[in-house]
């Protein structure tokens, strides 16, 4: 009798429709349909977060930054000491400040990045950097590379001359403007406008000249390691041991804490909302189990007359709910994974269809994801642990929803059932 209830439940689910399986079939379809959007949302959210985060890490903040607050060594000396550490992929000195960039068609505020040229040759940097025009390899210290949005705002293109206005301090403490001419070497894009919207990049030597007496810039060591997602914290501990006191050492998680936390919070809220849909779909299992018990009253009466206990009878319907939830979960997850893996192609196809039918309306090129706020294309990230949790959660919801109707079926009296039939 231990496995009899399981096989009876399978017969109800996979048998002919008139045996009551049609209710369970409908419940399984409802669960599968509810799981598709949650799996797709999970893949898209994780891919978007990873795509944006990777760009910040590889093009902006780096993986670890070191500041010399009161240390005994210069940044050049620290660079030499850290370059040979295990797990280090690259080390560069960067100086940052603010200025105003003036072009032929206007002026705009700019974030000045004076960084050693080897940074732009790093494989991680090259993987996420798009050269819109020109070349990203500096040949002289009077050249700058501009972010695409900044170049558009001042009307600058590769080969144009622009002027960079910064502030310098006089001997008596007054701030006076400094105008420095530069040639635009290239216009670049990170694929996410918020990152490079203000970028005005020049050589490290040019930055030292511009910020020599400015008093409004900061210098730091930018490091990249082999695995920033797993090894950043342990690497920072090693750096603290190596360098001692007087240095500020920060991981990318600390530098991007507010933004990364915002992404994670949004992800959790989306998953919570989708989980509510799964719960509602699982409630259908309760209705399906109740209808199955009503249609199979004759079977219940025969089983009880043959000596089946109330617990055994209840287990039949719990098993039916379990199998229904399992089939619905597997089907929904597989469908969601298929759509999620193809989401970039699906987005491109939708854009192509809409642009085809609106080609004569002069509405511009339609983009489903605005590159000002989203990535044009993002990596497909599959969080198998979360997907497993979602699947288990779905099956448990199905079992919980079937508990009351299954218990009622177990308490039915066989004589009362036969009297009504």
GIDA-V461449 format. One line per field, one symbol per residue. burial: I if it has 16 or more other ideal C-beta (glycine too) atoms within 10 Angstrom, else O. Layout:
burial=???
//
This chain:
burial=OOOOIIOIIOIIIOOOOOOIIOIIIIIIIIIIOIIIIIIIIIIIIIIIIIIIIIIIIIIIIIIIIIOIOOIOOOIOOIIOOIOOOOIIOIIIIIIIIOIIIIIOOOOIOIIIIIIIOOIIOIOIIOOIIOOOOIOIOIOOOIIIIIIIIIIIIIOIIIOIOIOIOIIIOOOOOOOOOIOIOIOIIIIIIIIIIOIIIIIIIIIIOIIOOIIOOIOOIOIIIIIIIOOIOOIIOOIIOOIOOOIOOOIOIIIIIOIIOOOIOOIOOOIOOIIOOIIOOIOOIIIIIIOIIIIIIOIIIOIIIOIIOOOIOOOIIIIIIIIIIIIIIIIIIIIIIOIIIOIIOOIIOOIOOOOOOOOOOOOOOOOOOOOOIOOOOIIIIIOIIOOOOOIOOIIOIIIOIIIIIIOOIIOOIIOIOIOOIOOOO
//
